[in-house]
Amino acid sequence: MPQELDQPQESRPARGSEAMDVTGMWVTADGHIRQELRADGRYDEARGTRRSAYTGSYTVTGSHLDYVDDTGFTATGDIRDGVLFHEHLVLYREGHPRPEG
């Protein structure tokens, strides 16, 4: 069976599901936490002035994300209405409107 060349293996959706395009920078409303989801299936999360506070890999199934930190810690996230709910965090795609508040 031919492999898809435009999407890395790590971030490919499970067969039979359509994965959302999640790549790019996601930020909290206050900008303190910035999570870059890369096309190669890796993520890099900055917290305040601390660059690369957390790094690891992620996979996408539909609108659900599964994260594995480089230290072995696991987490999940879901995108609803263009907003990434990652454990206790709420992140917005950089450059897209954020709710007032």
C-alpha positions in Angstrom: 0.0 0.0 0.0 1.5 3.4 -1.0 2.5 5.8 1.8 1.3 9.3 1.9 4.2 11.6 1.3 2.7 14.9 2.3 2.1 14.1 6.0 4.6 12.6 8.4 3.8 9.1 9.8 3.6 10.5 13.4 0.8 12.9 12.7 -1.3 10.8 10.3 -4.9 10.2 11.4 -6.0 6.7 12.2 -7.4 4.9 9.1 -11.1 5.8 8.6 -10.9 9.2 10.3 -10.3 12.6 9.0 -7.7 14.5 11.0 -7.9 18.3 11.4 -5.0 20.4 10.4 -3.5 21.3 13.8 -0.1 22.5 12.7 1.0 26.0 13.8 1.3 28.0 16.9 -1.4 27.8 19.6 -1.4 30.3 22.5 -3.3 30.9 25.7 -5.4 34.1 25.8 -2.8 35.8 27.9 0.1 34.6 25.6 1.9 33.0 28.6 1.9 29.5 27.1 2.8 29.0 23.4 2.5 25.5 21.9 3.9 24.9 18.4 2.5 21.8 16.7 4.9 21.0 13.9 4.1 19.1 10.7 6.6 16.4 11.6 4.5 15.2 14.6 6.6 17.1 17.2 5.5 19.8 19.6 7.5 22.5 21.4 5.8 24.3 24.3 7.1 27.6 25.8 6.0 28.9 29.1 6.6 32.6 29.8 10.3 33.3 29.0 11.1 29.6 29.3 11.6 28.3 25.7 11.1 24.6 25.1 9.7 24.0 28.5 8.0 20.8 27.2 8.8 19.0 24.0 7.6 15.7 22.6 5.5 14.1 19.9 1.8 14.1 19.2 -0.7 12.2 17.0 -4.1 13.3 15.7 -7.2 11.3 15.3 -10.1 13.4 14.0 -10.1 16.4 16.3 -8.4 14.5 19.2 -4.7 14.8 20.0 -2.5 12.5 22.1 0.7 13.9 23.4 3.8 12.0 24.7 6.4 14.3 26.3 10.1 13.5 25.8 10.2 12.5 29.5 7.4 10.0 29.0 4.5 12.1 30.4 1.3 11.7 28.4 -1.6 14.2 27.9 -4.6 14.7 25.6 -6.3 17.5 23.8 -9.4 18.1 21.7 -10.2 20.9 19.3 -13.7 22.2 19.4 -14.9 25.2 17.4 -11.3 26.1 16.5 -10.1 26.1 20.2 -7.6 23.6 21.5 -8.6 22.2 25.0 -5.3 20.6 26.2 -5.8 19.2 29.7 -6.5 22.3 31.8 -5.3 24.8 29.1 -7.4 26.6 26.6 -5.3 27.6 23.5 -6.2 29.6 20.4 -4.5 29.4 17.0 -2.2 32.3 16.6 -3.5 35.0 14.3 -7.1 33.9 14.7 -9.7 35.9 16.8 -9.9 35.2 20.5 -12.9 35.7 22.7 -13.1 38.9 24.6 -12.8 38.6 28.4 
